[in-house]
Amino acid sequence: MRGPIVLFASWALHDAEEALTFPASADYIADLTGVDVVRMTTKQSVAAIGLVGAALAAAGICGVRTRGDSRFYRSSVAGLETHVFTHLLSAAVARRYTSGVITAVPVMWPGAAYARRELAALGKPLTAADWRLGAPTMGAVALAAHILVRIDWLSLLRSRRSRLRRSRVCAASAGADA
């Protein structure tokens, strides 16, 4: 199966554009809506795209292992093909460039269509259920990635370490008092 590789490669090229331009699009949305939480740094954008890439790599591996029967792979194919239209819609609504719109049609769509056609050639065309699960699957993956990159993991680890140190000190002093 070449579909998973073609799908991943087209996604990677498409998301290179998104990695570089998403922070500006997020700033535009934040300025327009007044919701600052949507702002994102380039570092966060690249990290989120890396997490989505890991999920897509896993979907592709599942697709290869099952010869296209994996629900995760099938919904990822459908979700990424649908994702093309979200880019077109966002640019139309904003009436301006939005992140990812330049490579959505010439890069992402052919990759997703190739994977979809390969499934059909294997006698396993995408079903209505695959299409229904596509957007929620990819939406959940993207949302999880965006949430995970916004967490200040270093502060959480430092806080946990200091709590552990305090509990050890308290335990040691309690043992000395006994």
C-alpha positions as CSV (number, residue, x, y, z in Angstrom):
1,M,0.0,0.0,0.0
2,R,1.3,3.4,-1.0
3,G,-1.7,5.4,0.1
4,P,-0.5,5.9,3.7
5,I,2.9,7.2,2.5
6,V,1.3,9.5,-0.1
7,L,-1.2,10.7,2.5
8,F,1.4,11.4,5.1
9,A,3.8,13.1,2.6
10,S,1.0,15.4,1.3
11,W,0.0,16.2,4.8
12,A,3.6,17.0,5.8
13,L,4.0,19.4,2.8
14,H,0.7,21.1,3.5
15,D,1.3,21.4,7.2
16,A,4.7,23.0,6.6
17,E,2.7,26.0,5.3
18,E,0.5,25.8,8.4
19,A,3.4,25.6,10.8
20,L,4.8,28.8,9.4
21,T,1.5,30.8,9.1
22,F,-0.8,29.5,11.8
23,P,0.4,31.9,14.5
24,A,-0.6,34.9,12.3
25,S,-4.0,33.4,11.5
26,A,-4.5,32.7,15.2
27,D,-3.6,36.3,16.0
28,Y,-6.1,37.5,13.4
29,I,-8.8,35.4,15.0
30,A,-7.9,36.6,18.5
31,D,-7.9,40.2,17.4
32,L,-11.3,39.8,15.6
33,T,-13.0,37.9,18.5
34,G,-11.2,39.3,21.5
35,V,-10.4,35.7,22.6
36,D,-6.7,35.7,23.4
37,V,-6.5,32.0,24.3
38,V,-6.5,31.2,20.5
39,R,-3.1,32.9,20.1
40,M,-0.3,30.5,19.4
41,T,3.5,30.9,19.1
42,T,5.4,29.4,16.2
43,K,7.0,27.0,18.6
44,Q,3.6,25.8,19.8
45,S,2.4,25.6,16.2
46,V,5.3,23.4,15.2
47,A,4.9,21.2,18.3
48,A,1.1,20.8,17.6
49,I,1.8,19.8,14.0
50,G,4.4,17.3,15.2
51,L,1.8,15.7,17.5
52,V,-0.7,15.5,14.7
53,G,2.0,14.0,12.5
54,A,2.6,11.3,15.1
55,A,-1.1,10.5,15.1
56,L,-1.2,10.4,11.3
57,A,1.9,8.2,11.2
58,A,0.1,5.8,13.6
59,A,-3.0,5.9,11.4
60,G,-0.9,5.1,8.3
61,I,0.8,2.2,10.1
62,C,-2.6,0.9,11.1
63,G,-3.7,1.2,7.5
64,V,-0.8,-0.8,6.2
65,R,-1.1,-3.5,8.8
66,T,-4.8,-4.0,8.1
67,R,-4.5,-3.5,4.3
68,G,-6.9,-0.6,4.6
69,D,-9.4,-2.0,7.1
70,S,-8.3,0.1,10.1
71,R,-11.1,2.5,11.2
72,F,-8.5,5.0,12.3
73,Y,-6.8,5.0,8.9
74,R,-10.1,5.2,7.0
75,S,-11.4,8.0,9.1
76,S,-8.1,9.9,8.8
77,V,-8.3,9.6,5.0
78,A,-11.8,10.9,5.0
79,G,-11.0,13.6,7.6
80,L,-8.0,14.9,5.7
81,E,-9.9,15.1,2.4
82,T,-12.7,17.0,4.2
83,H,-10.0,19.2,5.9
84,V,-9.2,20.7,2.4
85,F,-12.7,22.3,2.3
86,T,-12.3,23.7,5.8
87,H,-9.4,25.7,4.5
88,L,-11.3,27.0,1.5
89,L,-14.3,27.9,3.8
90,S,-12.1,29.7,6.3
91,A,-10.5,31.8,3.6
92,A,-13.9,32.6,2.1
93,V,-15.4,33.6,5.4
94,A,-12.3,35.7,6.4
95,R,-12.1,37.1,2.9
96,R,-8.3,36.9,3.2
97,Y,-5.5,34.4,3.3
98,T,-5.8,31.9,6.1
99,S,-3.3,29.3,7.2
100,G,-3.0,26.3,4.9
101,V,-5.2,27.5,2.1
102,I,-2.4,27.8,-0.5
103,T,-1.5,24.1,-0.3
104,A,-4.9,22.6,0.6
105,V,-6.1,22.0,-3.0
106,P,-2.8,21.4,-4.9
107,V,-1.1,19.3,-2.2
108,M,-3.4,17.9,0.5
109,W,-6.4,17.1,-1.7
110,P,-4.5,14.9,-4.2
111,G,-2.8,13.0,-1.4
112,A,-6.0,12.3,0.4
113,A,-7.7,11.4,-3.0
114,Y,-4.9,9.0,-3.8
115,A,-5.4,7.2,-0.5
116,R,-9.1,7.1,-1.0
117,R,-8.8,5.7,-4.6
118,E,-6.3,3.1,-3.4
119,L,-8.8,1.9,-0.8
120,A,-11.5,1.7,-3.5
121,A,-9.1,-0.3,-5.8
122,L,-8.5,-2.7,-2.9
123,G,-12.3,-3.3,-2.9
124,K,-12.6,-1.3,0.4
125,P,-14.1,2.1,-0.6
126,L,-14.7,4.7,2.1
127,T,-18.2,4.2,3.6
128,A,-20.6,6.7,4.9
129,A,-19.5,5.8,8.4
130,D,-15.9,6.6,7.4
131,W,-16.9,10.0,6.1
132,R,-19.0,10.7,9.3
133,L,-16.1,9.8,11.5
134,G,-13.5,11.8,9.4
135,A,-14.0,15.3,10.7
136,P,-14.5,14.3,14.3
137,T,-11.4,12.1,14.3
138,M,-9.1,14.7,12.8
139,G,-10.8,17.4,14.8
140,A,-10.1,15.5,18.1
141,V,-6.5,14.9,17.1
142,A,-6.0,18.6,16.3
143,L,-7.8,19.8,19.4
144,A,-5.8,17.4,21.6
145,A,-2.5,18.6,20.0
146,H,-3.4,22.3,20.5
147,I,-4.3,21.7,24.1
148,L,-1.2,19.7,24.9
149,V,1.2,22.3,23.4
150,R,-0.4,25.1,25.5
151,I,0.3,23.3,28.8
152,D,3.4,24.6,30.6
153,W,4.9,21.1,31.2
154,L,8.1,22.5,32.8
155,S,6.1,24.4,35.4
156,L,4.0,21.3,36.2
157,L,7.1,19.2,36.6
158,R,8.9,21.8,38.8
159,S,5.8,22.1,40.9
160,R,5.5,18.3,41.3
161,R,9.2,18.0,42.2
162,S,8.9,20.7,44.8
163,R,5.8,19.0,46.3
164,L,7.8,15.7,46.4
165,R,10.7,17.4,48.1
166,R,8.5,19.0,50.7
167,S,6.7,15.7,51.5
168,R,10.1,14.0,51.9
169,V,11.3,16.7,54.2
170,C,8.1,16.5,56.2
171,A,8.3,12.7,56.4
172,A,12.0,12.9,57.5
173,S,11.2,15.4,60.2
174,A,8.2,13.4,61.4
175,G,10.5,10.3,61.6
176,A,13.1,12.3,63.6
177,D,10.4,13.4,66.0
178,A,9.3,9.9,66.8
